[in-house]
């Protein structure tokens, strides 16, 4: 037998062993819940690619994480699978969750607006499962609507506005003109920024409502020049959840001032231009999978799967209760490619993480910014600290 033939036989034997191992491996399944028609991904909105809008649905982030988990799973004798389920509303998603849970699925990612996430979490309280919120930034989900089994990998509004407020203090841009939109989400963002401003000593010199309307009687409410006229200010904060108004604000203010919030400079979990800590490699893998840039919700879906995989590996696939205890404890080390060890807060299940402050094509700063200190963990200067928490799961 020649060397070439022997090589082929050894290769075939190796592949057979891997196949047998995979066949015998325990399968750990993830459920991925999303709405049939999620208004946040309306193509008419995402077409403009404003900084306040997602690039697309984050399922691809979970797919990338699953692909990365293959090798560690083989070493442990487990494999990972991802099941995508859709529904028209919260009730339909709960029904899909029930089906998957009956089949043994214990880990769920949910990509839905905050109200839907709250309903699904409330309906599944007390059951042996975990839900990872990968796209709803509502502060209430970490406060009054929190649940013990609801984990958050996407930052909340308070974390984002705290990051921007730190940056404004650092730059000594302390006087802020706040422009607020008419949507409920706009008001949530504005309220979060007002809270951040109070805590960090920023002064909101004026708060003005904007409105995009075809009604000539309301035209002034959509006029950037009129809205930014009047008293002086250092910076304009725009609370605009869909970004249609915000994209017209930079370079159109009466005074030559920077714009932050929904446009100009934003605070996000992830930005494709982040150049450090292995981020370009992750971004490259995602772009190969999704054929687009990686955004915050994509990263949140990726890190949710990665967190569970890390817990499975480190506990050697322990029973559910022990695995959950490790996942939510301080021993776990989750690498989010942002330069810090990441783990979940035990009071509201929010993932501690740095926030990237960025423009369209560059990361300008990473928060928490140097000089903003906390008695135990500087990342807890972003969002709800233990003493601020209203969470009673």
N, C-alpha and C positions, 0 to 999 in steps of 0.2 A: 504494500500500500504506500503510495507516494505521500509526500508532506501536504500537498494541496488537498488530497482526498481526506486525509486525517483532520485537517483544519475544518473542512466542511462538516465532518461528522461531529467534531467537538462543538462547533457553532450550533448545529441543529440540536444537540443534546442540551446545550445551555438554554436555548430558546424554549425547549420542551419543559425544562425545569422551571423556568420563569412562568410559563403558561400554567403548569400544574400548581405552582405557588399562588398565582393570581386566582385560579379557580377555587382554591381552598381558603383564600383570604376572606376575612370578615369584611363586609362592605359597610362603610359609614356613609350615610346618605345625607345630603343637604337639600332642603326644600327652598325654592326661590319663589316668593309670592309677589305678584305685580298686578296692576289693573289692566283691563283690556284697553281702555282709553284713558291714559293719564294726561291731564291737561298740561302738565309741566313739560311734556315732550312734544307738544304741538309743533309740527314742522314750520308753521308760520312764525312761531316765536323763536325756534332754534335757528332759523335761517339767518338771522342777523348776527348770531354768534356773540351776543353781548356777554360781558363778564359775569353777569348775574344768572345766566342760563346754563344748564348742563349741556355738554356736547352731545349726549345721547343717553340711552338707557344703560345702566351700569352692569347688566348681566355679564358682559365680557370681562369685567374685573374679577368676578367669581370664577369664570372659566380659566383665566390665567392662573389664579391661585390653585385651582384644582390640578392644573397641569404641573405646576411646580411641586405639588405634594406627592406625585407618583413615586418618586425615588425613596423618600422617607417612609412612605407607606409600605413599600416592598420590604424594607429592612425590618419593619415591625410586624409584617404579615397581615396588613390591612390594606384595603383600597378605598378610594373615595369616589362618590358619585354625586351628581347635581341634577335635580329634577325641577323643571320650570313649570309653574302653575299660575294661571291667570283667572281673574274674576271681575265681574262688573262693579262690585262694591265690597265693603267690609264683610258683609254676611257671606258673600260668595267666596271670599278669600278664606274665611273661617271654615267653610265647608271643604275647600281644597286642603286646608291644613289638617282637618279631621281625617280625611282619606289617607294622607301621607303619614300622619301620626299612627294610624291604625296599622300601617305597613312597617312601622318601626323607625320612622324618621323622627329625630329628636332636635335637630338644629335647622332653624329657618332664617333666611334672610328676607326682609320685607322692603320693597321699593314702592312707597306709596306716600301720599300727602299725610300730614300729621294727624288729621282727624281720623283717617282710615287706620293708621298705625295704632292710635289710642283705642279704637273699637276692637281691633283684632287682639290687642294685648289684654284688654279687659275681659274679653270672651274666653281667653285661654288661661286665665289666672289659676294657679294652683296645680297645673298639669306638669308632667315630667317632660319639659321641652324648654328650649331657649329660642328667643326671637332677637335677631340683630337688625336694628333700624339702620339702613344704609343711605337714606336720602332725606329724611324729615328733620329739619333744623329747629323745630318749634321748642321753645324753652319749656313749655308746659309739660312736654313728655318727660323731662328730667325733674319736674317739680310736682305739681298736684296730680298729674296723670301718670306718674312713674309706676312701674311694676317690677317686682323682683326678678322676673324672668325676661325683662325687656332690656337688652343691651344696646348701646349706641356707639357706632363707629364713625358716624358723621358728626362733625362739631355742631353745637347748637348756636343759635343767634348770639347768645351772650358771650360765647368764646370768641366768635368772629368780631363782635364790636369791642370787646376788651382788647383784642389784639390791635385793632385799628386805633383805639383810644391810647394805648401805650405808645404807638408810633407817633401819634399827634403830639403827645406830651414830650416825647423824645426830640421831636423836631421843633418844639415850642410853638406849634400852631394851636393855640389854646382857645381861640374864639371861632365858633362853628356856626354856620348857617345850615339849618336842617330842613330839607325838602322831603315831604312825606306824601306818598301816593294814596289813592282811595281804597285799595284792596285790603282785606283783613291781614294778609301776610305783610303788606307794607307797614301797617300799624304795629305789628309784632316786632318788625326790624327796628322801627323808630323807637319803640319803647325800650328795646334792648340797648340801643345806643344811648338813650337818655340815662339809663341806669349806669352804663359804663362811664358816661361823662360825669355824673355825680360822684362816682367812686374815685375817679382819677383827677378830678379838679378841672375839667374842661368847662367852658362857658358856652351854652347855646344862646347866641345873641338874638336869634329869631327862629321860629318854626313856622313854615309855610306849607300849605297843601297845594299839590299840583294835580291836574286832571287833563287827560288827553280826551278831547271831545270834538265832534263835528258841529256842535251847537255854537253859533257865533256869539251867543251871550256868555259862554264860558271860555272863550278863546284866550282871555288873559291868564287863565289858570294853567295853560300849557305853554306860556311864553317865558322862556328861560331868562330873557333880558329883564322883563318886569319882575319876575320872581327873585332875581339876584340883585336888584337895585335897592337903594336905601342905605342902611348903616354899613359899617365896615365889618370885616370878618377875615380870618386867616385861611379858611378852608370850607368847602361845601360838602356836606354829607347827604347823599341821596338814598332814601329808603324806597326802593323800587324793585319789587320781587320779580317782575317779568322783564324789566330792563328796557322797555320800549321808549319810555321818556328819558331814562338815565343816559342812553347812548348819545343824546343830543346836548347834554349839559357841558362836557369838557369843551373848552375853547369858545364857549358862547356866553359865559358869565360876564356881567358888567365889569367886575373887577378881575384882574388877572390872578386867579386863585386856583389852587389844585382842587380836584374833585375826588372824593373817596366814597366808599359804600358799595353801590351797585355798579359803578363805572369808574374809570380813571385808575384807582388803586383799590383793590379788593383783598379780603382776608379769606383764604380757602384752606381746605385740608390738603389739597394737592394742586400742583401746577406742572405742566409738562416741561417747563423750562428750568425746574429745580435741578442744579447741576451736581449735587454732592451726595455722599453716602450711598452710592450705588443706584441713585434714582434714574440716571439715563438708561441703565440696563432694564429696569422695570418698565419705564416708559416705552422702550423699544419693543419689549415683549408684548405689551398691551397694544401698541400700534400695529404690530404684525397680526394680532388676533382680531382687532376691531376696525382696522383701517381708518383710524382717527386718533386725535390726541386723547390723553387720559385726563379726566377731571376728578373733582372731589368725590362724587358719588361712586365713580369707578374704583377709586382708591379705597373707599369705605367698604365696598363689596369685597374687594381683594383682601383687605386686612381682616374682615370678619371671618372668612374661610381660613385664613392663615392662623388666626388666634385659636380656633378650634383644633386645627391640625397640630399646632404647637402643644396644646393641652393633651391631646391624644398621645402624642409622641412622648412627652415628659412624664406622663402618668402610666405609660405603657398600656394605653387603652383601658384605663380603670373603669369601674362601674360609674354610671351617670352622676351620682351624687358627689363622688370624690372628684370626678373630672370637672364638674361645675365649681366646686370649692377651689380647685387649683386655678381654673380660668379666671375666677373673680378675685383671687388673692394677690398678694404682693410679690410672690416668688416668681411668677411667670415673667418671661422676657419676650416681648413681641417686637420684632424689628420692622419698623414701618418705613425705613429708608429716609428718615428725616433727622437722624442724628441723636435721638433719645430713646431710652428704653421705654416702651409703651405698656401700660396696663390699665385696668378699669378701676374707676373710683368705686369704693364699696358702698357709698351712700346713694348714688343715683345711676350707677352702671354706665356712666359716660367714659369713653376711652380718653385717658390723658394723652395729649399729643401737642406738638408745636403747631402753630398756624403760620402758613406762608402768606406774606403780604406781597402782592404782585400786580403787575400791569398785564397787558395782553401777551407780551412776549418775554417778560423777565421777572424774576423774583427779586424784590428790592430788599426785603428784610424777613427774618424769621422771629416770631414771637413765641414765648415770652422774651422781650427785649432786655438786654443787659441792664441791670439796675433795678428791675422790677422783681422783688424778692418775696418769697413765701417761707414761713417757718419750717415747713416740712418738704415741700416740693414746688419749685418755681412754676411748673406747669399748672398748678392750681391757682395761679393768678389769672387764669383764663377760665371764665365760666363760673359755675356755682361751687364755691368752697363748701366744706362741711358745715360751717356756721351759717351759710346762706341757704342751705338746702331745706326745701319744704317737702322733700320726698319721704313718704311713709308707706312703703310697699306692703 
